[in-house]
Amino acid sequence: MTSEIENLIDELPQASSQRVEEVITILEGVLSGSECNFPIEEDSDSAYKCLNIPRAEELIELIRAWNTGERTKDDYESGGKKISELSKELKTAFNQI
């Protein structure tokens, strides 16, 4: 994973709603450029990458849902933990792609 992608993901927990949307749009573009051709049996690294692309896409959608949902002050206080956890999982998924 490039440091630019890692830095973008690190921004998510502290970013404004607009910036979160910008970041996840960029990340979606990165994923759409990732080709996934299921490999022959000996190439387990490519297979692992192919399995993690859908997981990253799922995490992006969860972050988008968190970002666009109606949240109260209590949600923001508890939601900070959720967005941090989602960001960590997303970083892991991108590292595995």
N, C-alpha and C positions, 0 to 999 in steps of 0.2 A: 504494500500500500504506500502510495506516495505521501510525503509529509503534508502536501496541500489538502489531500482528502482527510487525513487525520486531523489537521487543524480545523477544517470545516466541521467535522463531527464534534470536536471538542467545544466548539462555539455553541452548540445547540442548547445545553442547559441554561445558559445565561442570555440567550438571544431573544430579541423581541419577536413577536408573532410574525411580522413581515420578514425578518431575517431568517427565522426557522423555515419559512416557506421557500425563500430564495435558496437556502442551503439544500433542502431536500429536493428541490428541482434540479440543482446541479448534480446531486448524487444519483438521481434517477437517470440523468443523461449519461453519467459514467457507467451505470449498470446497463443501459440500453446499448452501449458500445462494446459490452463484454459478450463475446461470442461463446456459446456453449455448444460444443459438439461432443456428444457422449463418446468417450474414447474406447479404444480396444481394452481388453482386460488388463494388460500390463501397465496401463497409464492411470494409476489410482489418483495422482495429483489432479489431473484434469477432471476426473469424476467428482472429486471432492469439491472442486471449484464450481462445477455445475450444480451440485446440491446446495451450495451456499448462496447462489444468486437469488433463488426464490425466497430464502430466509431474509436476505437483505431487503428485498422488495416488500416483504411483509412488515419488517421493522419500520421501513420508511412510511408505509401506510398507517401504522400505529402512531408514529410520531406526528404525522399529518392530522390524524383524528384527534390526538391530544391537543395539538396546536389550534385547531379550528373549533373545538368544542366550547360550549359556554361553561366558564369556570368561575367559581366564587373565590373569595379570598382564601377560604379553607382549602379549596382545591389547589390553589397556587402553592400553598405551604406544603401540602402533602404531594402535590403533583411535581414539585421540583425533584423529589426523589424518583418518581416514576420516569421523568424525562431523562434524568441522569442514568438510570438503569437501562433505558432503551438506547441511549447514546452509546453506552459501554457495549451493549450487545451488537449494535450496528457496527461499531469499530471492529469488534471481533469478527463479524461476518465479512467485512471488507478485507481484513487481514487474511482471511481464508480463501478469498477469491483470487 
